[in-house]
Amino acid sequence: MLEFHALLDVTDCHWESIDSRPNYWYEGRCPQSGELLRLPRTRMSEDLARGLMQYLAADDSYDREGKMYGILLVEMPAGEQAILKAFSGLLKGCSIVEGWVPPIPGRDRVAFDEARTLTQLEAMKQELIALNQLPQRQEYEALFREFEVQMQVLSDRHRNCKQQRDEKRQLLCQTLTAETLEIALEQLNQESRLEKIERRQLKRQRDETLQPLKQLIEAADRRMRALKQQRKELSRELQTQMHAAYTLMNFLGKARSISSLMPTNSIPTGTGDCCAPKLLHYAAVHNLKPLAMAEFWWGPPSGDKIQGEFYGACGDRCQPLMGFLLSGLAQNPLVSNNINEGLTGGLEAQPLLPTSNNISCGTGILPVASGLEAQPLLPTSNNISCETGILPVTQMLPIIYEDKWLIAVNKPSGLLSVPGRYLENQDSVFSRLRNLLLDSLNLTVVHRLDWETSGILLLARDKETSSQLRQQFAQKQVHKVYEAVLSGTVKIDAGTIDLPLWGDPENRPYQQVNWECGKPSVTRFQVMTREGNCDRVEFLPLTGRTHQLRVHAADVRGLGIPILGDRLYGCRAAAKRLHLHARELSFEHPQLGERLYLQAETPF
């Protein structure tokens, strides 16, 4: 049985006395009307969530498995307020736990197939662990290193002997003649042949020793690849069944399966098991009006997730469902009054509106507070439907350089370089320019900057220019300079970081140093100024790997200090943004043949 928590059980404050300004919006577009729908995470909901954190902190068992938790502040049919709580996935191995919102209905219809598949997956997992931990792997590595040492010692000795023979040949040629010289030179040649034989014998001994182990390891690796593929296919089949069975309800009273709401071939594992969909579905089914929601991570850190930190809707699983889930939700006054405002700046706490003013979003009309004029959701001059996948130009981009072949902009932090997978992530530099420029048919982004990174982004306006610029980047002919502020201080003033980077496909977009699988990644750095407890650093990347500067700064084998604001790689200091800026870019203009030097002033 679900336990509704009365508001005063968690806090002694009243709604009217709580700062209700939003720190984040859960939002999506109604599939029918295209209307932008919003539900806030307010300071009040964060305070209520911290009350749940105190409950979790009192039991050590919650610290052992990392997962997202969430609370939803709701208004009951009679007008009183209460709190729902939910967890993502399973809690201590169970999907149904008393006092928590139950899972999305439909799981029971595939329970047998799920249990059978999970048993198969666990068996495969254990086999993979055993194959990965084969004792022959360590034996092979130890013997391989031993032979490498022997080969190096032999090569060093042979090199010295060859040098001595060369010197002796010169001396013999100066002192001996005819048959005597020929005999002496033949003796030196024989020594050289014997050394080659010695080297071949050592290689043969190495191969005879290592080959059986190598064959066994390769067979194990082939089996591991096959098992991983089987696991992926089994998981995909189970997820397809579950997504077809999972049925979500929205506030219009409409029910749809997850598979009908998302592209069939791109539904991530675990969709529908997160807190937000569970909370909103439950509220819709039981005629509860959501007022505010908050989700946080609890347990061991995972990727960019840190215990006790608040997070928004996950981009792949929850965000694509938000528009449907919020459809029909009578807009609360905070959403209505601030629909066109920023998340935190310039917002004043608004009193609750009378119930009669709460108009369903399904009508396409948003209520406004007394004395406020209604504002259009999107600039009317663009007159573009949200269903086209093309967003209007809501903000002009600073253009650094432009001609008929290429264009360079100063990308702000918090804007994508190119559109994301879903409609909610379409706003980007590329989208805005495509919508703005008349000759944008062949427009391409030549390189990328992270969503949080600001600075110079280069785009080509025709295929030939794009190809030539990409070639310059690939051949390391483009000079790039980044400026960053570290969240601490480094001991040396300048140097080079050479750490290969690899992206774990199971933990994207996180990158890590990996000496076996990683791609070569080299960065030069120089401390510009030391500003209190933070150093301002200039980075010159010689390669262009994903998150290269961020990892090279944060990893202990690099600078060991994360960039300020880089929570993904361990920065704990308070910061409004990632302090990383692409400041300079120079390259040869593909058409003009002259070198361009571009610069964008660092905004921090």
C-alpha positions in Angstrom: 0.0 0.0 0.0 1.3 3.4 -0.9 1.9 5.8 1.9 1.0 9.5 1.2 3.3 11.7 3.3 1.5 14.8 4.6 3.4 18.0 3.9 3.9 18.9 7.5 5.3 15.4 8.3 8.4 16.5 6.4 8.7 20.2 7.0 7.2 22.7 9.4 7.0 25.4 6.7 3.9 26.3 4.8 3.6 26.6 1.1 3.1 30.4 1.2 6.3 30.9 3.2 8.5 28.7 1.0 10.6 30.2 -1.8 8.9 28.6 -4.8 11.2 29.8 -7.5 12.3 27.0 -9.9 15.8 25.8 -10.1 15.0 23.4 -13.0 12.1 22.7 -15.3 10.9 19.2 -16.2 9.5 20.0 -19.6 8.3 18.6 -22.9 6.0 19.3 -25.8 2.5 18.0 -26.0 2.4 15.4 -28.8 -1.0 16.7 -30.0 -0.6 20.5 -29.7 3.1 21.0 -29.7 2.6 23.2 -26.6 5.6 23.4 -24.2 4.6 21.9 -20.8 6.5 22.4 -17.6 6.8 21.2 -14.1 9.3 22.9 -11.8 11.8 21.6 -9.3 11.6 24.3 -6.7 13.6 25.0 -3.5 10.6 23.7 -1.6 10.7 20.3 -3.4 14.5 20.2 -2.9 14.0 20.7 0.8 11.4 17.9 0.8 13.8 15.7 -1.1 16.5 16.4 1.5 14.1 15.0 4.1 14.0 11.8 2.1 17.8 11.9 2.0 17.9 12.0 5.9 15.6 8.9 5.9 18.0 7.1 3.5 21.1 8.2 5.4 19.7 6.5 8.6 20.0 3.1 6.9 23.4 2.0 5.7 21.9 -0.5 3.2 20.8 2.4 1.0 24.4 3.4 0.6 25.4 0.2 -1.1 23.5 0.5 -4.4 23.6 3.8 -6.3 20.4 4.9 -7.9 18.1 7.9 -8.5 15.3 8.7 -6.0 12.6 11.3 -6.4 9.7 13.0 -4.7 6.6 14.6 -6.2 4.7 17.3 -4.3 1.0 16.8 -5.2 -2.3 18.3 -4.5 -5.0 15.8 -3.4 -8.5 15.9 -4.9 -9.7 17.6 -1.6 -7.1 20.3 -1.9 -4.6 19.1 0.7 -0.9 18.6 -0.3 1.1 15.4 0.1 4.3 13.8 -1.1 5.0 10.7 -3.2 8.4 9.1 -3.3 9.9 6.7 -5.9 13.1 5.0 -6.7 14.6 4.0 -10.1 14.8 0.4 -11.1 14.8 -2.0 -8.2 15.2 -1.3 -4.5 17.1 -4.0 -2.7 16.2 -6.4 -5.5 12.4 -5.6 -5.4 10.3 -3.5 -7.8 7.4 -3.2 -5.4 8.2 -1.8 -1.9 5.6 -0.6 0.6 5.5 3.1 0.9 7.0 3.8 -2.5 5.3 4.4 -5.9 4.9 1.1 -7.7 6.4 0.4 -11.1 4.7 1.3 -14.4 2.0 -1.4 -15.0 2.7 -4.0 -17.6 5.8 -5.6 -16.1 3.7 -8.4 -14.6 2.7 -9.5 -18.1 6.3 -10.2 -19.0 7.3 -11.4 -15.5 8.0 -15.0 -16.6 10.0 -14.0 -19.7 11.8 -11.5 -17.5 12.8 -14.0 -14.9 13.9 -16.6 -17.5 16.0 -13.9 -19.4 17.5 -12.5 -16.2 18.6 -16.0 -15.2 20.2 -16.5 -18.6 21.9 -13.1 -18.4 23.3 -13.8 -15.0 24.7 -17.1 -16.2 26.4 -15.3 -19.1 27.7 -12.7 -16.8 29.4 -15.3 -14.5 30.9 -17.0 -17.6 32.2 -13.6 -18.8 33.8 -12.9 -15.4 35.4 -16.4 -15.4 36.7 -15.9 -19.0 38.0 -12.4 -18.2 39.8 -13.8 -15.1 41.5 -16.7 -16.8 44.8 -17.4 -15.0 46.5 -17.9 -18.4 46.0 -14.2 -19.0 48.3 -13.2 -16.2 50.7 -16.0 -17.1 50.9 -14.7 -20.7 51.5 -11.2 -19.5 54.2 -12.2 -17.2 56.0 -14.3 -19.7 55.5 -11.7 -22.5 57.2 -9.0 -20.3 60.0 -11.5 -19.4 60.7 -12.2 -23.1 60.5 -8.5 -23.9 63.2 -7.8 -21.3 65.4 -10.6 -22.7 64.9 -9.3 -26.3 65.9 -5.8 -25.2 69.0 -7.1 -23.4 69.9 -9.1 -26.5 69.3 -6.2 -28.8 71.5 -3.9 -26.7 74.3 -6.4 -26.6 74.1 -7.0 -30.4 74.1 -3.3 -31.0 77.3 -2.8 -29.0 78.9 -5.8 -30.8 77.9 -4.4 -34.2 79.5 -1.1 -33.3 82.7 -2.8 -32.3 82.7 -4.9 -35.5 82.3 -1.8 -37.6 85.2 -0.1 -35.8 87.3 -3.3 -36.2 86.5 -3.5 -40.0 87.8 0.0 -40.5 91.0 -0.8 -38.7 91.5 -4.1 -40.5 90.9 -2.4 -43.9 93.7 0.0 -43.0 96.2 -2.6 -41.7 95.6 -5.8 -43.6 95.4 -6.7 -47.3 94.4 -9.5 -49.7 93.7 -13.0 -48.2 94.5 -12.0 -44.6 91.9 -9.2 -44.7 89.3 -11.5 -46.3 89.7 -14.1 -43.6 89.5 -11.5 -40.8 86.3 -9.9 -42.4 84.7 -13.3 -42.8 85.2 -13.9 -39.0 83.4 -10.7 -38.3 80.6 -11.6 -40.7 80.3 -15.0 -39.0 79.9 -13.2 -35.6 77.0 -11.2 -37.1 75.3 -14.4 -38.5 75.6 -16.1 -35.1 73.9 -13.1 -33.5 71.0 -13.3 -35.9 70.7 -17.0 -35.2 70.7 -16.2 -31.5 67.9 -13.7 -32.0 65.8 -16.1 -34.1 66.2 -18.8 -31.5 65.0 -16.5 -28.7 62.0 -15.4 -30.9 61.3 -19.1 -31.6 61.5 -19.9 -27.9 59.1 -17.0 -27.1 56.6 -18.0 -29.8 56.6 -21.7 -28.7 56.0 -20.7 -25.1 53.4 -18.0 -25.7 51.5 -19.3 -28.7 49.5 -22.0 -26.8 48.5 -19.4 -24.2 47.7 -16.8 -26.9 45.5 -19.3 -28.7 43.6 -20.1 -25.5 43.2 -16.4 -24.7 42.0 -15.6 -28.2 39.4 -18.4 -28.0 38.3 -17.0 -24.7 38.0 -13.5 -26.2 35.9 -14.9 -29.1 33.6 -16.6 -26.6 33.4 -13.3 -24.7 32.4 -11.4 -27.8 29.8 -14.0 -28.7 28.4 -13.9 -25.1 28.3 -10.1 -25.1 26.4 -10.1 -28.4 24.0 -12.8 -27.0 23.5 -10.7 -23.9 22.8 -7.6 -25.9 20.3 -9.5 -28.1 18.5 -11.1 -25.1 18.4 -7.7 -23.3 17.0 -6.0 -26.4 14.3 -8.7 -26.8 13.3 -8.4 -23.2 13.3 -4.6 -23.3 11.2 -4.6 -26.5 8.6 -6.9 -24.7 8.7 -4.7 -21.6 8.4 -1.4 -23.6 5.4 -2.8 -25.5 3.8 -3.9 -22.2 4.5 -0.8 -20.1 1.5 1.5 -20.3 1.8 5.2 -19.3 -1.1 7.4 -18.3 -1.2 11.2 -18.7 -3.4 13.9 -17.3 -5.7 13.8 -20.3 -6.6 10.2 -19.2 -4.9 8.8 -22.3 -2.8 5.6 -22.0 0.0 4.6 -24.4 2.8 2.1 -24.4 6.4 3.2 -24.2 7.2 1.6 -27.5 4.6 3.8 -29.2 6.1 7.0 -27.7 9.7 6.5 -28.7 11.6 5.3 -31.8 11.5 1.5 -31.8 15.2 1.1 -32.5 16.5 3.7 -30.0 14.7 2.9 -26.7 17.4 2.7 -24.0 17.4 -0.1 -21.4 15.5 0.9 -18.3 13.1 3.3 -20.0 10.0 3.6 -17.8 11.8 2.5 -14.7 13.0 6.0 -13.7 11.5 8.0 -10.9 9.9 10.8 -12.9 7.7 8.6 -15.2 6.7 6.4 -12.2 5.7 9.5 -10.1 3.8 11.3 -12.9 2.0 8.1 -14.1 0.9 7.4 -10.6 -0.3 10.9 -10.0 -2.3 10.9 -13.3 -4.0 7.5 -12.5 -5.0 8.7 -9.0 -6.2 12.2 -10.0 -3.4 14.0 -8.1 -2.2 17.3 -9.3 1.7 17.6 -9.4 3.0 20.9 -8.0 6.8 20.3 -8.1 9.2 17.4 -8.4 12.9 16.7 -7.4 15.2 13.8 -8.2 18.6 13.1 -6.7 21.3 10.4 -6.6 22.0 8.3 -3.5 24.7 5.7 -3.1 28.1 5.2 -4.5 29.1 7.7 -7.3 28.5 6.6 -10.9 29.8 8.6 -13.8 28.7 12.2 -13.2 26.2 11.1 -10.4 27.2 12.2 -6.9 25.3 11.3 -3.7 23.0 14.0 -2.5 23.1 16.0 -5.8 20.0 16.9 -7.7 19.6 16.0 -11.4 17.1 16.7 -14.2 15.3 14.2 -16.4 17.8 11.9 -18.1 18.1 12.7 -21.8 17.6 9.3 -23.3 15.0 7.6 -21.0 12.8 10.3 -19.4 13.0 13.4 -21.5 11.4 11.9 -24.6 8.4 10.9 -22.4 7.9 14.2 -20.7 5.7 15.8 -23.3 3.2 12.9 -23.1 3.3 12.5 -19.4 2.6 16.2 -18.7 -0.2 16.5 -21.3 -3.4 17.5 -19.6 -1.8 18.7 -16.5 -3.5 21.8 -15.2 -0.7 24.3 -15.1 0.2 25.5 -11.6 0.8 29.2 -11.2 4.5 29.0 -11.2 4.5 27.4 -14.6 1.9 29.7 -16.0 3.5 33.0 -14.9 7.1 32.1 -15.8 6.7 30.0 -18.9 9.0 32.3 -20.9 11.5 33.1 -18.1 14.9 31.6 -17.3 15.3 28.9 -14.7 16.4 31.1 -11.8 17.0 34.7 -12.8 14.4 37.4 -12.4 11.7 35.1 -11.0 9.6 36.1 -8.0 7.6 33.7 -5.9 3.9 33.7 -7.0 0.9 33.0 -4.9 -1.3 30.1 -5.7 -4.0 30.9 -8.2 -7.7 30.1 -7.6 -8.7 26.6 -8.9 -10.9 28.2 -11.5 -7.9 29.7 -13.2 -6.1 26.4 -13.6 -6.7 25.7 -17.3 -5.7 22.4 -18.9 -2.7 22.4 -21.1 -4.7 20.3 -23.5 -6.6 23.5 -24.6 -3.4 25.1 -25.8 -4.1 28.1 -23.5 -1.8 29.0 -20.6 -3.3 30.9 -17.7 -1.7 34.2 -16.5 -1.6 35.9 -13.2 -3.6 39.0 -12.7 -1.9 42.0 -14.2 0.4 40.0 -16.4 0.1 40.0 -20.2 0.2 36.7 -22.0 3.4 36.2 -24.0 3.7 34.0 -27.1 5.6 30.8 -26.5 7.8 31.2 -29.6 8.6 34.3 -31.7 5.6 34.7 -34.0 7.8 36.0 -36.8 9.3 32.6 -37.3 5.9 30.8 -37.4 7.5 27.4 -37.3 5.7 24.3 -35.8 7.6 22.5 -33.1 6.7 19.2 -34.9 9.0 20.1 -37.8 12.1 19.4 -35.6 13.5 22.8 -36.5 13.6 25.4 -33.8 13.2 29.1 -34.4 16.2 31.3 -33.8 15.5 32.3 -30.2 18.9 33.9 -29.8 21.3 35.4 -32.2 24.8 33.8 -32.2 27.9 36.0 -32.1 29.6 35.7 -35.5 33.3 36.0 -35.4 34.0 35.5 -39.1 31.9 35.0 -42.2 32.3 34.7 -45.9 30.6 32.7 -48.7 32.6 29.5 -47.8 32.6 29.3 -44.1 31.3 30.9 -40.8 32.8 30.9 -37.3 30.6 31.6 -34.2 31.3 32.2 -30.6 29.2 29.3 -29.1 27.9 30.0 -25.6 28.1 27.5 -22.8 24.9 25.4 -22.5 24.2 25.2 -26.2 24.8 22.0 -28.3 27.0 22.2 -31.4 24.6 19.9 -33.4 21.1 18.7 -32.6 20.5 15.8 -30.2 18.5 12.7 -30.9 15.1 13.9 -29.5 13.0 17.0 -30.2 13.8 18.5 -26.8 17.5 18.6 -27.8 17.1 20.2 -31.2 18.3 23.6 -30.2 21.9 24.0 -31.3 24.4 26.2 -33.2 23.7 24.2 -36.3 19.9 24.4 -35.9 19.9 28.1 -35.3 22.1 28.8 -38.4 20.1 26.5 -40.6 17.0 28.4 -39.6 18.7 31.8 -40.1 20.8 31.5 -43.2 19.2 31.4 -46.7 22.0 29.3 -48.2 22.1 26.7 -45.4 21.4 23.6 -47.4 25.0 22.4 -47.4 25.9 23.8 -44.0 28.0 21.4 -41.9 29.7 21.6 -38.5 33.4 20.9 -39.1 34.3 20.1 -35.5 32.5 19.9 -32.1 32.5 21.7 -28.8 31.0 20.1 -25.6 27.6 21.4 -24.6 29.2 23.1 -21.5 32.2 24.5 -23.4 32.1 27.9 -25.0 34.2 29.4 -27.8 35.0 29.3 -31.5 33.0 26.8 -33.5 33.7 26.5 -37.3 31.0 25.6 -39.9 31.4 25.2 -43.6 28.9 26.3 -46.2 29.7 23.9 -49.0 30.9 20.3 -49.2 34.3 21.1 -50.7 35.2 23.6 -47.9 33.9 21.1 -45.3 36.0 18.3 -46.7 39.2 20.4 -46.8 38.7 21.8 -43.3 38.0 18.3 -41.9 41.2 17.2 -43.5 43.2 20.0 -41.9 41.8 18.9 -38.5 42.6 15.3 -39.2 46.2 16.1 -40.2 46.7 18.3 -37.1 47.1 21.5 -39.2 44.7 23.5 -37.2 46.1 25.4 -34.2 43.7 25.4 -31.2 44.1 27.3 -27.9 41.7 26.8 -25.0 41.6 28.7 -21.7 40.4 27.2 -18.5 40.2 27.8 -14.8 41.2 24.8 -12.7 39.4 24.0 -9.4 42.8 24.0 -7.6 46.5 24.6 -8.2 49.2 22.7 -10.0 52.8 22.3 -9.0 54.4 22.9 -12.4 54.0 25.9 -14.7 54.1 24.1 -18.1 54.4 20.7 -19.7 52.9 18.1 -22.0 50.2 15.5 -21.0 50.2 12.3 -23.1 47.4 10.0 -21.9 45.4 7.7 -24.3 41.6 8.1 -23.9 38.8 5.6 -24.3 35.1 6.0 -24.0 33.2 3.2 -22.3 30.1 2.5 -24.4 28.2 1.5 -21.3 29.0 4.8 -19.6 28.7 7.5 -22.2 29.9 10.3 -22.5 32.4 9.5 -19.8 36.0 9.1 -21.0 38.9 7.5 -19.2 42.6 6.8 -19.5 43.1 3.4 -21.0 46.6 2.2 -22.1 45.3 -0.8 -24.0 42.2 0.5 -25.8 42.7 4.3 -25.7 43.5 6.5 -28.6 46.6 8.7 -28.5 45.8 12.0 -26.8 48.3 14.8 -26.3 47.9 18.2 -24.7 50.4 21.0 -24.0 49.6 23.3 -21.1 50.9 26.4 -19.5 49.8 28.2 -16.3 48.7 31.8 -17.2 48.0 33.2 -13.7 47.5 31.9 -10.3 44.3 33.3 -8.9 44.0 32.4 -5.2 43.2 28.7 -4.9 42.6 28.4 -8.7 45.0 28.4 -11.6 44.1 29.9 -15.0 45.6 27.6 -17.6 46.1 27.7 -21.4 45.7 24.4 -23.2 47.0 23.5 -26.6 45.5 20.2 -27.7 47.6 18.4 -30.3 44.9 15.8 -30.8 41.1 16.2 -30.7 39.6 13.5 -28.6 36.2 13.7 -26.8 36.6 15.4 -23.4 40.4 15.4 -23.9 41.2 18.6 -21.9 38.7 17.7 -19.2 40.2 14.3 -18.6 43.9 15.4 -18.9 43.1 18.1 -16.3 41.3 15.8 -13.9 43.3 12.6 -14.1 46.0 12.1 -11.5 48.4 11.1 -14.2 47.7 14.5 -15.9 47.3 17.7 -13.8 45.2 15.9 -11.2 42.9 19.0 -10.8 39.4 19.1 -12.5 38.4 22.1 -14.5 36.2 24.4 -12.4 32.5 23.4 -12.9 33.3 20.0 -14.4 31.2 17.8 -12.2 31.4 14.9 -14.6 35.1 14.5 -13.8 35.0 15.3 -10.1 34.9 19.0 -9.5 33.1 19.7 -6.2 33.5 23.4 -6.1 30.5 25.6 -6.7 30.5 27.1 -10.2 27.7 28.3 -12.6 29.4 26.7 -15.7 32.3 24.7 -17.0 35.2 27.1 -17.1 36.6 25.9 -20.4 36.6 28.2 -23.5 37.9 27.7 -27.1 39.7 31.0 -27.3 41.8 30.8 -30.5 41.6 28.9 -33.8 43.9 29.3 -36.8 43.9 27.4 -40.1 44.5 27.8 -43.8 41.4 29.1 -45.6 40.6 26.3 -48.1 39.6 28.8 -50.9 41.6 31.9 -50.2 44.9 30.1 -49.4 45.7 32.5 -46.6 45.9 31.6 -42.9 43.0 32.8 -40.7 43.6 33.7 -37.0 40.3 33.8 -35.0 39.9 34.8 -31.4 37.0 34.9 -29.0 37.3 36.7 -25.7 37.2 34.4 -22.6 33.9 35.1 -20.8 35.1 34.1 -17.3 
